[in-house]
Amino acid sequence: MDTKTTTQNEMTYAETSDGIPVLNPAEKKVEKPESYSMMDPKMRRIYGDFYKEIYFSENKVLDGKTQELISIAASLVAKCQGCIEGHMKKALSLGATPEEISETISIAAAVNAAAIIDLTDITANNLSINHFPSKGPRFMVQNNE
């Protein structure tokens, strides 16, 4: 695989000769098919441009560590193993603390749990099911201020 490496905005990435981002090219395993092997080259280029614009644009607003923490949460909710590992490594290399990573994971877990509640509420409404009738909000939030 012909690659070039670029450093920009706190991070380094490699890309193939046709512009596709490559995570951790030195760690590539021979027995595994190449990433993006099922994607048409034109679409890989479009994705590569999109990826570079998000993570490496000079016009980005979020710093790299914040982007990677958000990416960890999104990867967890999307259940993308390769994404989680790549973004975790990048977040750590950009100085993310164990506490920041833990909070990120907790937020992802809360969002995913809320999605399950939302889906079951919609299903219950559509099927007129009300197993545990309740009046008021789903939960009470205590304000300690």
JOJO-V890638 format. One record per backbone hydrogen bond with DSSP energy under -1.0 kcal/mol. CO is the residue of the C=O (numbers start at 1). NH is the residue of the N-H. If there is no record, write none. Layout:
co nh
CO NH
CO NH
This chain:
co nh
2 17
4 15
6 13
8 11
11 8
13 6
14 22
15 4
16 19
20 16
22 14
24 27
25 28
34 37
36 39
40 44
41 45
42 46
43 47
44 48
45 49
46 50
47 51
48 52
49 53
50 54
51 55
52 56
57 60
63 67
64 68
65 69
66 70
67 71
68 72
69 73
70 74
71 75
72 76
73 77
74 78
75 80
80 84
81 85
82 86
83 87
84 88
85 89
86 90
87 91
88 92
89 93
90 94
91 96
92 95
97 101
98 102
99 103
100 104
101 105
102 106
103 107
104 108
105 109
106 110
107 111
108 112
109 113
110 114
111 115
112 116
113 117
114 118
115 119
116 120
117 121
118 122
119 123
120 124
121 125
122 126
123 127
124 129
